């Protein structure tokens, strides 16, 4: 047997040594392998090496990989690809297969690591930890060239076995070091007697450790202290409570805190939230509610039910006496107004009184009995009946003293104007006033003309009575429309008139007790009371005004009828006089003088009548005036007209102001236009002068002038009357001319009269001017001499009077 084996060995060795006579190229071999693979003679996978000259099976690659891992414990796939000569793709694929089939292996960041490697690394880490007492996880990860998370996951299952230490906050500590730091934390925590933030405590401990260990001291993370602290609290070695993880309250402080709160609350029956916040309780309301369920949680204070009983007795007594009470005067000073309001709502007497309308809670802390408020309202309402509340009447009535003074000055001015007869003589206004004093009791020609015009208007107004009645109906309708437009504004005016300040002033005057009680701020009680009374007073005022308006309806209608009649007469006269102004349009200075004169006489009288009547109408509608007055004798000044115009309601006020401003202008046309607008806004219709009315008015005007000329005895007053009558006879116009325009008016008659008649007029005018000049120039020392000269001149005029009268009367 041995010999046969030896023979076979020799034959095998010989066969190996014999050189083949047929050799295959590498290409043929590759093709042969591929053919065998296609014929499935080779039924397993083959992998090419990187050199392309060798084949290797996946199984062999896996075996070599496992062998390398068993040898090194940690193998890089790149190094494995270089050692096996296989492409990295195949190495990674087989490595995944190897790792998946063996649970002790892991593939991390292109490396295969076995558990034995980690065990060895853990033993090395433990040896170093015992030497240093502390190692940072980041340092270990840097040495092992892996992530910190991987290091933590590897070390955690080996803590207490291979690694004798504690992992906390990214650090590894030895048990001895942990015990040392834990003792420091325990001692520091037990030395705290007031609430504290643990972060500040950990900072102090870190500084202490660094001082103790010097340059080699370990930097301890705050989370390590916190973990040790939480463990000590859980084990009961430290007594207290931890809130939000960082706020530590020792049990000794909590006990003292509770004792302090219980003591104060039991003695005073209340405690403020501010006091609890000073004691370190962040949510005092919830704390007290849970500790004292029977207590009452207020806005800034927590009260015992006995506080309600004390306040309820005081409130009930005030209600029974028909008085008032301030709850803050009964409650402790720590209570605020909102606290008082809430605790008042819980008083049984207040609840019962409010249900039966026997009491009112005003201003949070004040309780007023209904009897007290009603008595105060009745007294104020009674006082309102005798008071003229500002704001409801308008801008205010015209001052009587001022009206009388203006009327006197106006009369003096009109007298002076009548006596002026020549602008060429340069006589001033003061001269004419002196002349009027010399001739007391004498009336000017223009005044008599105005009376004649009024008489003519009265005669002419009779035939048009039916038309006027229709117009009055329209006026009434327009007035009602204006009233409805201005109603909202009047309501606002009444609310503004009875202001809170006015009500407070009246309350103080009727009840001095509010100030006598020495309140720090009387407004605190007066303001809510005034806000309650003001709507009641306003409603009362509106009711009174409504009743007064109903009573004044007939008076308003009568006033409107009278005003319509007066305006018709005056406006027709104004239109009649306006037509005479056209004769002087080519003479600008004279035209301006005549326009101003017409505005200052007829226009002023008409505007004063209109404004005074509209003011009375407004007062009647508001219930301020109960009986219409007769304003015919009142003459207003420019300031009074503006005041009355501003006192009128709404758009009527603006148009009335425009009319007053037009009255101070230089032309009649803008004034007439403004007057029509304000009359239309007032619901009044102004009659337009037609041909028929014009003829009738001229006839009456001429008749009155003729009677005045024939009866006139004063030579100075005769000239203006004669000139006016001549203009009616020659031009058919009713001329209203001041004394300064007489000379210009005479020059217009030169072509219309014969020479002798015109010479008589000129001579008479010259004599009149001379008399007036002498009267103006008279002084104390020369008064006797001047009087003789005046008498002489007047005698000359009296001799010419028959000729002048005959010129116009035809006698």
FENDA-V107018 format. One record per residue. RES is the residue in one small letter. SS is DSSP state (helix for helix, strand for strand, loop for the rest). OMEGA is omega in whole degrees, -180 to 180 (999 if undefined). Layout:
# FENDA-V107018
res:RES ss:SS omega:OMEGA
res:RES ss:SS omega:OMEGA
This chain:
# FENDA-V107018
res:x ss:loop omega:-179
res:x ss:helix omega:180
res:x ss:helix omega:179
res:x ss:helix omega:179
res:x ss:helix omega:-179
res:x ss:helix omega:179
res:x ss:helix omega:179
res:x ss:helix omega:178
res:x ss:helix omega:-179
res:x ss:helix omega:179
res:x ss:helix omega:180
res:x ss:helix omega:179
res:x ss:helix omega:179
res:x ss:helix omega:-180
res:x ss:helix omega:179
res:x ss:helix omega:-177
res:x ss:helix omega:-179
res:x ss:loop omega:179
res:x ss:loop omega:-178
res:x ss:loop omega:179
res:x ss:loop omega:180
res:x ss:loop omega:-179
res:x ss:loop omega:178
res:x ss:loop omega:177
res:x ss:loop omega:180
res:x ss:helix omega:179
res:x ss:helix omega:-179
res:x ss:helix omega:180
res:x ss:helix omega:-180
res:x ss:helix omega:-180
res:x ss:helix omega:179
res:x ss:helix omega:-180
res:x ss:helix omega:179
res:x ss:helix omega:180
res:x ss:helix omega:178
res:x ss:helix omega:179
res:x ss:helix omega:179
res:x ss:helix omega:180
res:x ss:loop omega:179
res:x ss:loop omega:172
res:x ss:loop omega:170
res:x ss:loop omega:-173
res:x ss:loop omega:177
res:x ss:loop omega:-177
res:x ss:loop omega:177
res:x ss:loop omega:179
res:x ss:strand omega:175
res:x ss:strand omega:171
res:x ss:strand omega:-178
res:x ss:loop omega:-180
res:x ss:loop omega:179
res:x ss:loop omega:-178
res:x ss:loop omega:-176
res:x ss:loop omega:172
res:x ss:strand omega:175
res:x ss:strand omega:-180
res:x ss:loop omega:177
res:x ss:helix omega:-179
res:x ss:helix omega:179
res:x ss:helix omega:179
res:x ss:helix omega:178
res:x ss:helix omega:-179
res:x ss:helix omega:179
res:x ss:helix omega:178
res:x ss:helix omega:180
res:x ss:helix omega:180
res:x ss:helix omega:180
res:x ss:helix omega:180
res:x ss:helix omega:180
res:x ss:helix omega:-179
res:x ss:helix omega:-173
res:x ss:helix omega:-177
res:x ss:loop omega:179
res:x ss:strand omega:-173
res:x ss:strand omega:176
res:x ss:strand omega:-180
res:x ss:helix omega:179
res:x ss:helix omega:177
res:x ss:helix omega:179
res:x ss:helix omega:178
res:x ss:helix omega:179
res:x ss:helix omega:-177
res:x ss:helix omega:-179
res:x ss:helix omega:-180
res:x ss:loop omega:-179
res:x ss:strand omega:-180
res:x ss:loop omega:-176
res:x ss:helix omega:-180
res:x ss:helix omega:-179
res:x ss:helix omega:179
res:x ss:helix omega:180
res:x ss:helix omega:-179
res:x ss:helix omega:-180
res:x ss:helix omega:179
res:x ss:helix omega:177
res:x ss:helix omega:179
res:x ss:helix omega:-179
res:x ss:helix omega:-178
res:x ss:helix omega:-179
res:x ss:helix omega:-179
res:x ss:helix omega:-178
res:x ss:loop omega:-176
res:x ss:loop omega:-180
res:x ss:loop omega:-179
res:x ss:strand omega:176
res:x ss:strand omega:179
res:x ss:strand omega:-174
res:x ss:strand omega:174
res:x ss:loop omega:177
res:x ss:loop omega:179
res:x ss:strand omega:175
res:x ss:strand omega:-176
res:x ss:strand omega:-180
res:x ss:strand omega:179
res:x ss:helix omega:179
res:x ss:helix omega:178
res:x ss:helix omega:-180
res:x ss:helix omega:178
res:x ss:helix omega:178
res:x ss:helix omega:180
res:x ss:helix omega:180
res:x ss:helix omega:178
res:x ss:helix omega:178
res:x ss:helix omega:179
res:x ss:helix omega:-179
res:x ss:helix omega:179
res:x ss:helix omega:-179
res:x ss:helix omega:180
res:x ss:helix omega:-179
res:x ss:helix omega:178
res:x ss:helix omega:-172
res:x ss:helix omega:-177
res:x ss:loop omega:-178
res:x ss:strand omega:177
res:x ss:strand omega:178
res:x ss:strand omega:178
res:x ss:helix omega:179
res:x ss:helix omega:179
res:x ss:helix omega:178
res:x ss:helix omega:-179
res:x ss:helix omega:178
res:x ss:helix omega:179
res:x ss:helix omega:-178
res:x ss:helix omega:180
res:x ss:loop omega:176
res:x ss:loop omega:-180
res:x ss:loop omega:-180
res:x ss:helix omega:180
res:x ss:helix omega:179
res:x ss:helix omega:180
res:x ss:helix omega:179
res:x ss:helix omega:-180
res:x ss:helix omega:179
res:x ss:helix omega:-175
res:x ss:helix omega:-175
res:x ss:helix omega:179
res:x ss:loop omega:-177
res:x ss:loop omega:178
res:x ss:strand omega:-179
res:x ss:loop omega:178
res:x ss:loop omega:179
res:x ss:loop omega:-179
res:x ss:strand omega:180
res:x ss:loop omega:-178
res:x ss:loop omega:-178
res:x ss:strand omega:-179
res:x ss:strand omega:-177
res:x ss:strand omega:174
res:x ss:loop omega:179
res:x ss:loop omega:-180
res:x ss:strand omega:174
res:x ss:strand omega:-179
res:x ss:strand omega:175
res:x ss:loop omega:179
res:x ss:helix omega:179
res:x ss:helix omega:180
res:x ss:helix omega:178
res:x ss:helix omega:180
res:x ss:helix omega:180
res:x ss:helix omega:-179
res:x ss:helix omega:179
res:x ss:helix omega:178
res:x ss:helix omega:178
res:x ss:helix omega:180
res:x ss:helix omega:-179
res:x ss:helix omega:-179
res:x ss:helix omega:-180
res:x ss:helix omega:-178
res:x ss:helix omega:-180
res:x ss:helix omega:178
res:x ss:loop omega:180
res:x ss:loop omega:-180
res:x ss:loop omega:178
res:x ss:loop omega:178
res:x ss:loop omega:-175
res:x ss:strand omega:174
res:x ss:strand omega:-175
res:x ss:helix omega:180
res:x ss:helix omega:177
res:x ss:helix omega:179
res:x ss:helix omega:-179
res:x ss:helix omega:178
res:x ss:helix omega:178
res:x ss:helix omega:180
res:x ss:helix omega:178
res:x ss:helix omega:178
res:x ss:helix omega:-180
res:x ss:helix omega:179
res:x ss:helix omega:180
res:x ss:helix omega:177
res:x ss:helix omega:-178
res:x ss:helix omega:-174
res:x ss:helix omega:179
res:x ss:helix omega:-175
res:x ss:helix omega:-179
res:x ss:helix omega:-178
res:x ss:loop omega:-179
res:x ss:loop omega:176
res:x ss:loop omega:-176
res:x ss:loop omega:179
res:x ss:loop omega:-178
res:x ss:helix omega:180
res:x ss:helix omega:178
res:x ss:helix omega:176
res:x ss:helix omega:-177
res:x ss:helix omega:179
res:x ss:helix omega:178
res:x ss:helix omega:-180
res:x ss:helix omega:179
res:x ss:helix omega:178
res:x ss:helix omega:179
res:x ss:helix omega:178
res:x ss:helix omega:-179
res:x ss:helix omega:-179
res:x ss:helix omega:178
res:x ss:loop omega:179
res:x ss:loop omega:176
res:x ss:loop omega:-177
res:x ss:loop omega:180
res:x ss:strand omega:-179
res:x ss:strand omega:-180
res:x ss:strand omega:-178
res:x ss:strand omega:179
res:x ss:loop omega:175
res:x ss:loop omega:-175
res:x ss:loop omega:-176
res:x ss:strand omega:-175
res:x ss:strand omega:177
res:x ss:strand omega:-180
res:x ss:strand omega:-179
res:x ss:helix omega:180
res:x ss:helix omega:178
res:x ss:helix omega:-180
res:x ss:helix omega:179
res:x ss:helix omega:178
res:x ss:helix omega:179
res:x ss:helix omega:180
res:x ss:helix omega:180
res:x ss:helix omega:-180
res:x ss:helix omega:-179
res:x ss:helix omega:-180
res:x ss:helix omega:-179
res:x ss:helix omega:-179
res:x ss:helix omega:-177
res:x ss:helix omega:-180
res:x ss:helix omega:-179
res:x ss:helix omega:-172
res:x ss:helix omega:-180
res:x ss:loop omega:174
res:x ss:strand omega:174
res:x ss:strand omega:-177
res:x ss:strand omega:177
res:x ss:helix omega:180
res:x ss:helix omega:179
res:x ss:helix omega:179
res:x ss:helix omega:178
res:x ss:helix omega:176
res:x ss:helix omega:177
res:x ss:loop omega:176
res:x ss:loop omega:178
res:x ss:loop omega:-172
res:x ss:loop omega:-179
res:x ss:loop omega:-172
res:x ss:helix omega:-177
res:x ss:helix omega:179
res:x ss:helix omega:-180
res:x ss:helix omega:-178
res:x ss:helix omega:-180
res:x ss:helix omega:179
res:x ss:helix omega:-178
res:x ss:helix omega:-180
res:x ss:loop omega:-176
res:x ss:loop omega:-178
res:x ss:loop omega:-178
res:x ss:loop omega:-177
res:x ss:strand omega:180
res:x ss:strand omega:-180
res:x ss:loop omega:-175
res:x ss:loop omega:-179
res:x ss:loop omega:-174
res:x ss:strand omega:174
res:x ss:strand omega:-171
res:x ss:strand omega:174
res:x ss:loop omega:180
res:x ss:helix omega:179
res:x ss:helix omega:177
res:x ss:helix omega:179
res:x ss:helix omega:-180
res:x ss:helix omega:180
res:x ss:helix omega:-179
res:x ss:helix omega:-178
res:x ss:helix omega:180
res:x ss:helix omega:-180
res:x ss:helix omega:-180
res:x ss:helix omega:-180
res:x ss:helix omega:179
res:x ss:helix omega:180
res:x ss:helix omega:180
res:x ss:helix omega:180
res:x ss:helix omega:-179
res:x ss:loop omega:-177
res:x ss:loop omega:-179
res:x ss:loop omega:179
res:x ss:strand omega:-179
res:x ss:strand omega:173
res:x ss:strand omega:-177
res:x ss:helix omega:-179
res:x ss:helix omega:178
res:x ss:helix omega:179
res:x ss:helix omega:-177
res:x ss:loop omega:175
res:x ss:loop omega:-175
res:x ss:loop omega:-179
res:x ss:loop omega:-178
res:x ss:loop omega:175
res:x ss:loop omega:-178
res:x ss:helix omega:178
res:x ss:helix omega:176
res:x ss:helix omega:180
res:x ss:helix omega:-180
res:x ss:helix omega:-177
res:x ss:helix omega:-177
res:x ss:helix omega:175
res:x ss:helix omega:179
res:x ss:helix omega:179
res:x ss:loop omega:179
res:x ss:loop omega:-180
res:x ss:helix omega:-178
res:x ss:helix omega:179
res:x ss:helix omega:180
res:x ss:helix omega:180
res:x ss:helix omega:-178
res:x ss:helix omega:180
res:x ss:helix omega:178
res:x ss:helix omega:-180
res:x ss:loop omega:179
res:x ss:loop omega:179
res:x ss:loop omega:-178
res:x ss:strand omega:179
res:x ss:strand omega:175
res:x ss:strand omega:-177
res:x ss:strand omega:177
res:x ss:loop omega:177
res:x ss:loop omega:-170
res:x ss:loop omega:-175
res:x ss:strand omega:175
res:x ss:strand omega:178
res:x ss:strand omega:174
res:x ss:strand omega:-179
res:x ss:helix omega:178
res:x ss:helix omega:179
res:x ss:helix omega:-179
res:x ss:helix omega:-179
res:x ss:helix omega:179
res:x ss:helix omega:179
res:x ss:helix omega:179
res:x ss:helix omega:-180
res:x ss:helix omega:-180
res:x ss:helix omega:179
res:x ss:helix omega:179
res:x ss:helix omega:178
res:x ss:helix omega:179
res:x ss:helix omega:179
res:x ss:helix omega:-179
res:x ss:loop omega:-178
res:x ss:loop omega:-178
res:x ss:loop omega:172
res:x ss:loop omega:-174
res:x ss:loop omega:-178
res:x ss:loop omega:179
res:x ss:loop omega:-179
res:x ss:loop omega:-179
res:x ss:loop omega:-177
res:x ss:loop omega:180
res:x ss:loop omega:179
res:x ss:loop omega:179
res:x ss:loop omega:180
res:x ss:loop omega:-180
res:x ss:loop omega:-174
res:x ss:helix omega:-179
res:x ss:helix omega:-179
res:x ss:helix omega:179
res:x ss:helix omega:-180
res:x ss:helix omega:-180
res:x ss:helix omega:179
res:x ss:helix omega:-180
res:x ss:helix omega:180
res:x ss:helix omega:179
res:x ss:helix omega:179
res:x ss:helix omega:179
res:x ss:helix omega:179
res:x ss:helix omega:-179
res:x ss:helix omega:-179
res:x ss:helix omega:178
res:x ss:helix omega:179
res:x ss:helix omega:-180
res:x ss:helix omega:-180
res:x ss:helix omega:-175
res:x ss:helix omega:176
res:x ss:loop omega:-177
res:x ss:loop omega:-178
res:x ss:loop omega:174
res:x ss:loop omega:-179
res:x ss:loop omega:-178
res:x ss:loop omega:177
res:x ss:loop omega:-178
res:x ss:loop omega:-178
res:x ss:loop omega:-179
res:x ss:helix omega:179
res:x ss:helix omega:179
res:x ss:helix omega:-179
res:x ss:helix omega:179
res:x ss:helix omega:178
res:x ss:helix omega:178
res:x ss:helix omega:-180
res:x ss:helix omega:178
res:x ss:helix omega:179
res:x ss:helix omega:-175
res:x ss:loop omega:179
res:x ss:loop omega:177
res:x ss:loop omega:179
res:x ss:loop omega:179
res:x ss:loop omega:-180
res:x ss:loop omega:-179
res:x ss:helix omega:-178
res:x ss:helix omega:177
res:x ss:helix omega:179
res:x ss:helix omega:177
res:x ss:helix omega:179
res:x ss:helix omega:178
res:x ss:helix omega:178
res:x ss:helix omega:179
res:x ss:helix omega:179
res:x ss:helix omega:178
res:x ss:helix omega:178
res:x ss:helix omega:179
res:x ss:helix omega:179
res:x ss:helix omega:-180
res:x ss:helix omega:-175
res:x ss:helix omega:-176
res:x ss:helix omega:-178
res:x ss:loop omega:-176
res:x ss:loop omega:-175
res:x ss:loop omega:-176
res:x ss:helix omega:-177
res:x ss:helix omega:178
res:x ss:helix omega:-179
res:x ss:helix omega:179
res:x ss:helix omega:178
res:x ss:helix omega:-179
res:x ss:helix omega:179
res:x ss:helix omega:178
res:x ss:helix omega:177
res:x ss:helix omega:180
res:x ss:helix omega:180
res:x ss:helix omega:179
res:x ss:helix omega:179
res:x ss:helix omega:180
res:x ss:helix omega:179
res:x ss:helix omega:178
res:x ss:helix omega:178
res:x ss:helix omega:179
res:x ss:helix omega:-178
res:x ss:helix omega:179
res:x ss:helix omega:-176
res:x ss:helix omega:-178
res:x ss:helix omega:-179
res:x ss:helix omega:-180
res:x ss:helix omega:180
res:x ss:helix omega:177
res:x ss:helix omega:178
res:x ss:helix omega:179
res:x ss:helix omega:-179
res:x ss:helix omega:177
res:x ss:helix omega:179
res:x ss:helix omega:-178
res:x ss:helix omega:178
res:x ss:loop omega:-177
res:x ss:loop omega:178
res:x ss:helix omega:179
res:x ss:helix omega:180
res:x ss:helix omega:-180
res:x ss:helix omega:179
res:x ss:helix omega:179
res:x ss:helix omega:-180
res:x ss:helix omega:178
res:x ss:helix omega:-180
res:x ss:helix omega:-179
res:x ss:helix omega:-179
res:x ss:helix omega:-179
res:x ss:loop omega:179
res:x ss:loop omega:-178
res:x ss:helix omega:-176
res:x ss:helix omega:179
res:x ss:helix omega:-177
res:x ss:helix omega:-178
res:x ss:loop omega:174
res:x ss:loop omega:177
res:x ss:loop omega:180
res:x ss:loop omega:180
res:x ss:loop omega:-179
res:x ss:loop omega:-179
res:x ss:helix omega:-178
res:x ss:helix omega:179
res:x ss:helix omega:-177
res:x ss:helix omega:-177
res:x ss:helix omega:178
res:x ss:helix omega:178
res:x ss:helix omega:178
res:x ss:helix omega:179
res:x ss:helix omega:176
res:x ss:helix omega:-176
res:x ss:helix omega:-173
res:x ss:helix omega:178
res:x ss:helix omega:179
res:x ss:helix omega:180
res:x ss:helix omega:179
res:x ss:helix omega:178
res:x ss:helix omega:178
res:x ss:helix omega:179
res:x ss:helix omega:180
res:x ss:helix omega:179
res:x ss:helix omega:178
res:x ss:helix omega:180
res:x ss:helix omega:178
res:x ss:helix omega:178
res:x ss:helix omega:179
res:x ss:helix omega:179
res:x ss:helix omega:178
res:x ss:helix omega:179
res:x ss:helix omega:-175
res:x ss:loop omega:-176
res:x ss:helix omega:180
res:x ss:helix omega:179
res:x ss:helix omega:178
res:x ss:helix omega:-180
res:x ss:helix omega:180
res:x ss:helix omega:179
res:x ss:helix omega:178
res:x ss:helix omega:179
res:x ss:helix omega:179
res:x ss:helix omega:180
res:x ss:helix omega:179
res:x ss:helix omega:-180
res:x ss:helix omega:-180
res:x ss:helix omega:-179
res:x ss:helix omega:178
res:x ss:helix omega:-178
res:x ss:helix omega:-177
res:x ss:helix omega:-178
res:x ss:helix omega:176
res:x ss:helix omega:177
res:x ss:helix omega:180
res:x ss:helix omega:179
res:x ss:helix omega:179
res:x ss:helix omega:180
res:x ss:helix omega:-178
res:x ss:helix omega:-178
res:x ss:helix omega:180
res:x ss:helix omega:-179
res:x ss:helix omega:-179
res:x ss:helix omega:-179
res:x ss:helix omega:-174
res:x ss:helix omega:-179
res:x ss:loop omega:-180
res:x ss:loop omega:178
res:x ss:loop omega:-171
res:x ss:helix omega:-177
res:x ss:helix omega:179
res:x ss:helix omega:180
res:x ss:helix omega:179
res:x ss:helix omega:179
res:x ss:helix omega:180
res:x ss:helix omega:178
res:x ss:helix omega:180
res:x ss:helix omega:-179
res:x ss:helix omega:180
res:x ss:helix omega:178
res:x ss:helix omega:-177
res:x ss:helix omega:-178
res:x ss:helix omega:-176
res:x ss:helix omega:-179
res:x ss:helix omega:-180
res:x ss:helix omega:179
res:x ss:helix omega:-178
res:x ss:helix omega:-179
res:x ss:helix omega:179
res:x ss:helix omega:179
res:x ss:helix omega:-177
res:x ss:helix omega:-177
res:x ss:helix omega:-179
res:x ss:helix omega:179
res:x ss:helix omega:177
res:x ss:helix omega:177
res:x ss:helix omega:178
res:x ss:helix omega:178
res:x ss:helix omega:180
res:x ss:helix omega:179
res:x ss:helix omega:177
res:x ss:helix omega:-179
res:x ss:helix omega:-179
res:x ss:helix omega:-180
res:x ss:loop omega:180
res:x ss:loop omega:-179
res:x ss:loop omega:-178
res:x ss:loop omega:180
res:x ss:loop omega:178
res:x ss:loop omega:177
res:x ss:loop omega:180
res:x ss:loop omega:-175
res:x ss:loop omega:-174
res:x ss:loop omega:-175
res:x ss:loop omega:-176
res:x ss:loop omega:175
res:x ss:loop omega:-174
res:x ss:loop omega:171
res:x ss:loop omega:-179
res:x ss:helix omega:180
res:x ss:helix omega:179
res:x ss:helix omega:178
res:x ss:helix omega:179
res:x ss:helix omega:179
res:x ss:helix omega:179
res:x ss:helix omega:-179
res:x ss:helix omega:180
res:x ss:helix omega:-178
res:x ss:helix omega:-179
res:x ss:loop omega:-174
res:x ss:loop omega:166
res:x ss:helix omega:-178
res:x ss:helix omega:179
res:x ss:helix omega:180
res:x ss:helix omega:-179
res:x ss:helix omega:-179
res:x ss:helix omega:176
res:x ss:helix omega:177
res:x ss:helix omega:178
res:x ss:helix omega:178
res:x ss:helix omega:179
res:x ss:helix omega:178
res:x ss:helix omega:178
res:x ss:helix omega:179
res:x ss:helix omega:179
res:x ss:loop omega:-179
res:x ss:loop omega:-175
res:x ss:loop omega:-178
res:x ss:loop omega:-178
res:x ss:helix omega:-173
res:x ss:helix omega:178
res:x ss:helix omega:179
res:x ss:helix omega:-180
res:x ss:helix omega:179
res:x ss:helix omega:179
res:x ss:helix omega:180
res:x ss:helix omega:178
res:x ss:helix omega:-178
res:x ss:helix omega:-179
res:x ss:helix omega:176
res:x ss:helix omega:178
res:x ss:helix omega:178
res:x ss:helix omega:180
res:x ss:loop omega:-178
res:x ss:loop omega:180
res:x ss:loop omega:180
res:x ss:loop omega:180
res:x ss:loop omega:-177
res:x ss:loop omega:178
res:x ss:loop omega:-178
res:x ss:loop omega:176
res:x ss:loop omega:-176
res:x ss:helix omega:-178
res:x ss:helix omega:178
res:x ss:helix omega:180
res:x ss:helix omega:180
res:x ss:helix omega:-179
res:x ss:helix omega:180
res:x ss:helix omega:178
res:x ss:helix omega:179
res:x ss:helix omega:-180
res:x ss:helix omega:180
res:x ss:helix omega:180
res:x ss:helix omega:-179
res:x ss:helix omega:-180
res:x ss:helix omega:178
res:x ss:helix omega:180
res:x ss:helix omega:179
res:x ss:helix omega:179
res:x ss:helix omega:-180
res:x ss:helix omega:-178
res:x ss:helix omega:-177
res:x ss:helix omega:-175
res:x ss:loop omega:179
res:x ss:loop omega:-178
res:x ss:loop omega:-178
res:x ss:helix omega:-179
res:x ss:helix omega:-178
res:x ss:helix omega:-175
res:x ss:helix omega:-172
res:x ss:helix omega:-180
res:x ss:helix omega:180
res:x ss:helix omega:180
res:x ss:helix omega:-180
res:x ss:helix omega:180
res:x ss:helix omega:180
res:x ss:helix omega:177
res:x ss:helix omega:180
res:x ss:helix omega:176
res:x ss:helix omega:-178
res:x ss:helix omega:-173
res:x ss:helix omega:-173
res:x ss:loop omega:-176
res:x ss:loop omega:-178
res:x ss:loop omega:178
res:x ss:loop omega:-176
res:x ss:loop omega:172
res:x ss:loop omega:-174
res:x ss:loop omega:174
res:x ss:loop omega:-178
res:x ss:helix omega:-178
res:x ss:helix omega:-179
res:x ss:helix omega:-178
res:x ss:helix omega:-178
res:x ss:helix omega:179
res:x ss:helix omega:179
res:x ss:helix omega:179
res:x ss:helix omega:-178
res:x ss:helix omega:179
res:x ss:loop omega:-179
res:x ss:loop omega:-175
res:x ss:loop omega:-178
res:x ss:loop omega:-176
res:x ss:loop omega:-177
res:x ss:loop omega:175
res:x ss:loop omega:-172
res:x ss:helix omega:-178
res:x ss:helix omega:179
res:x ss:helix omega:-180
res:x ss:helix omega:179
res:x ss:helix omega:177
res:x ss:helix omega:178
res:x ss:helix omega:-178
res:x ss:helix omega:180
res:x ss:helix omega:-180
res:x ss:helix omega:179
res:x ss:helix omega:178
res:x ss:helix omega:178
res:x ss:helix omega:179
res:x ss:helix omega:178
res:x ss:helix omega:-180
res:x ss:helix omega:179
res:x ss:helix omega:-180
res:x ss:helix omega:179
res:x ss:helix omega:179
res:x ss:helix omega:178
res:x ss:helix omega:-180
res:x ss:helix omega:-176
res:x ss:helix omega:-176
res:x ss:loop omega:177
res:x ss:loop omega:-175
res:x ss:loop omega:-175
res:x ss:loop omega:-175
res:x ss:loop omega:-173
res:x ss:helix omega:-179
res:x ss:helix omega:-180
res:x ss:helix omega:-179
res:x ss:helix omega:180
res:x ss:helix omega:177
res:x ss:helix omega:-179
res:x ss:helix omega:179
res:x ss:helix omega:179
res:x ss:helix omega:179
res:x ss:helix omega:-180
res:x ss:helix omega:-180
res:x ss:helix omega:178
res:x ss:helix omega:177
res:x ss:helix omega:-180
res:x ss:helix omega:180
res:x ss:helix omega:177
res:x ss:helix omega:-180
res:x ss:helix omega:-176
res:x ss:helix omega:180
res:x ss:helix omega:-180
res:x ss:helix omega:-179
res:x ss:helix omega:178
res:x ss:helix omega:180
res:x ss:helix omega:179
res:x ss:helix omega:-176
res:x ss:helix omega:-178
res:x ss:helix omega:179
res:x ss:loop omega:180
res:x ss:loop omega:999
